[in-house]
Amino acid sequence: MAKILLTLFALALILGQTNAVIQCGTDVAPKLISCFTFLLGRATSPSQDCCVGLQGLAKTGITSQSDRKDICMCIRTATQTFAFDYTKAVKLPQLCNYTSAISIEPNLDCS
């Protein structure tokens, strides 16, 4: 079931993306998917792959406002698709040692 959901999520991100420089299906989803076990409450801590992916997204997000917006829109799609545990999501920057202007939260404002 989880593999089906991840596949559908990846497809939604790929199909929902326009001509942006940051592509959900290739740039964001692979880095975010490794965090799903933690965000869905199935793990007590994020995996190393999750943290490395989020650190990479945070670095990419500082490149330009356009990149931040694209990353934010991809994350917003994920938050609207999956029932993430947001009490865990807010801990990710501290647990994974990164700083980002983009958080994983419901009703994420990407403007």
N, C-alpha and C positions, 0 to 999 in steps of 0.2 A: 504494500500500500504506500509506504514512504517513497519508494522508487518511482511509483506512478505519479505521486504528487510532485516530486522533484522534477520529473520529466515535463509535466504539465506547466510547472512554474517556469522552467527554462524556455519552453516553447512560447509561453505568454510573453516573456521578456524579449525574446528574439523577434516575434511577430509584432509586438507593440512598439518597437523601437523605430525611430525615423533615421534621418541621415546624420545623427549626432556623432561626434568624435568618440565619445564613450558609448560602447555597445553593451547593453544589459546582458545579452547572452554570452558574450565572450570576455567582457571586462569585469562585470560586477557579479553575476550569478555564480560563477565558479568559486569566487572568493567568499561569497555569502553562504553558499550551500553547506560548506564545511562547518558553519556555526549552527545549523538547524537543530542538531541533537541537543545542544545547549539551550537555544532559544525556544524550542518546543517542550522543554522540561524533561528531556530524556537523559540528560547528563548533568552532573553537578558542577562541572567546570568546562570552559571552552577548550577545544583541542588546540594543539600547536598550529595546525593548518588554518584553523579559524583565526587565530591571532595574527599569524603572518599575513593572511588575506586581508584582514581589516587594517593592519598597518599599511599595507600596500594601497588600499583604497584611500586611506587618510592622506597618504603622500600624493596620490593622483588628484585628490580633491583640492589640494592647495594650489594646483597649477593654474586654474582659471575659474571664474564664476560659472562659466558655461559647463565645465567639467563637474563642478559641485552640483549644479542643477541636474545634469544627466544622471549622476550617481544617486542623488536624492530621489529622482523619479523612479529609478529602478528599485531602490529600497522601499519606496512608498508602495509600489506594486506588490512587493513581497509582503509588506505589513497588511495589505488589504486582502491578500490571498491566504495567509496562514495565521493561525492563532498563537502568535508568539507570546511568551511570558515576558512582559515588558519590565518587570522587576529585575529580571536577569539581564535584559538588554541594556538597561542603564548602567550596569556594572561592567560591561564589556571594555570600555576605555581603560578603566583601572586594572581589570584582570589581564588585559592584553597589552597594557603599557603603550597606549597611543592617544593622541589628541585629534579630534575631528570636529569640524563645524556641522557635520551631518550625524544625527543620532538615529537610532532605530526606535521609533515610537509610533503610536497610532496617530492618524490624521496629520502626518508629516507635511509641513508647509515647505514647498520647494521653490517658492518665488524669490 
